[in-house]
Amino acid sequence: MTNEYGFPSSLLEQPPQQRLLYFKNPNVAIMHQKLKIAFDRVFRTIHEPGGASIILVIGPSGVGKSTLLSLLKKKILLESIQQMSADPGWIPIVCVEAPAPGKGTFRWKNFYKTILLAVDEPSIDQKIDYESDGISRNHQGRLIVGLKATEDSLRFSMEKALTNRHPYTLAVDEFQHIGKLASTELLQAHMDCVKSAVNITKVPWTGFGTYQLLNFLELSPQLSRRTKIIHFPRYSLDFDEDIHEFKRVLEHLQLKMPLVQTPPLRQKYWEFCYERSIGNIGTLIGWLTDAYDLCISENATTLTFEHLQETAKSARECEQMASEAIWGEEKLMDNKHTSKSLRTILGFDNSQTKTHKHDKSNSNETKELNNQKRKHKIKPFQRNPKRDQVGGRKPEMS
């Protein structure tokens, strides 16, 4: 039975570990406003990409992109149950995480293997030579990729698997890892690999990552033209509705904590909670989980400000997070300066363009006048033409 605080009252009698598991249950995600907006936009775009071969979901670290991906996968699988039953070989969505390179730059061989295992193509044994490529299945039918598998063979197998499974999208979490520590030339090569895989398989990629992804697009204009960007931002103090929603999330979280006394997160500590999460709900939830763990380990009746302080990120860390977030937000913002710059590049702010557009005859007259001026242009060291005075010097005025 759930009590007035929003959690089963029986949890108060359970060991601390059980209460902690209840609070951080990943299956009970908070569908806050910005998460819902991003979810709806990504869900629609995956089903109707509108010519986009790559969908980039971009936001600050800790905003909740992994949660968004988890919700999308669950929704797409639920709505596809009937079709999957009719066609067992079809997979509606394939989800992987781009591994962070330990040393050096991104390794495609490991990533192809990750995708191949996620797809787990059932008829791969009919397409791969096990002896040369080191790809096989065990006696239970599970796909095994051996050490002999080459990067080219893994890529070929991955492309064939995606083509045959034909999901709505290949969803890649931590997509910015692909370009980590890469030079400009190598980053361009990485993006060409992505573009090539999309062209061959006809399966769009949906990348979830930080604002670093904006650098990828600047280096690859071709990729940029085929990319749909969906911004998943943090909550901002510049908007009253953002502050209200942030407080609502805090209230939800404080009611979800199995404690004898509900902590006053919204009432007393919301500014500190915002400061050390910079408005990122993912960061906030992770932090409050640590604070709640500390609280129940001390058998405290409620979560205090001291618990928050002890488990919070440092001010320096938050300052760096905020600077990166603001940089990305400004890069994505269509402000007056960028709009004016675009109009100037296109020629809208050129006076001759305006004249030609609104008054063609005026433009022609101006052109003729300019031509006449050019014909009578004075050569260097030549007098300007004028009427000379007749009758000698003009007398001076006394």
HUJOFEN-V840033 format. One record per helix or strand. SS is the DSSP state (~ for helix, > for strand). FROM is the first residue (numbers start at 1). TO is the last residue. Records with the same first field share a line. If there is no record, write none. Layout:
BEGIN
SS: FROM-TO  FROM-TO
END
This chain:
BEGIN
>: 2-2  8-8  54-58  93-97  135-137  143-145  169-173  204-209  227-231
~: 9-13  16-23  33-47  65-79  81-86  108-119  124-126  130-133  151-165  175-179  184-201  213-219  221-225  240-256  265-268  270-275  281-297  305-311  315-332  336-346  351-358  360-375
END
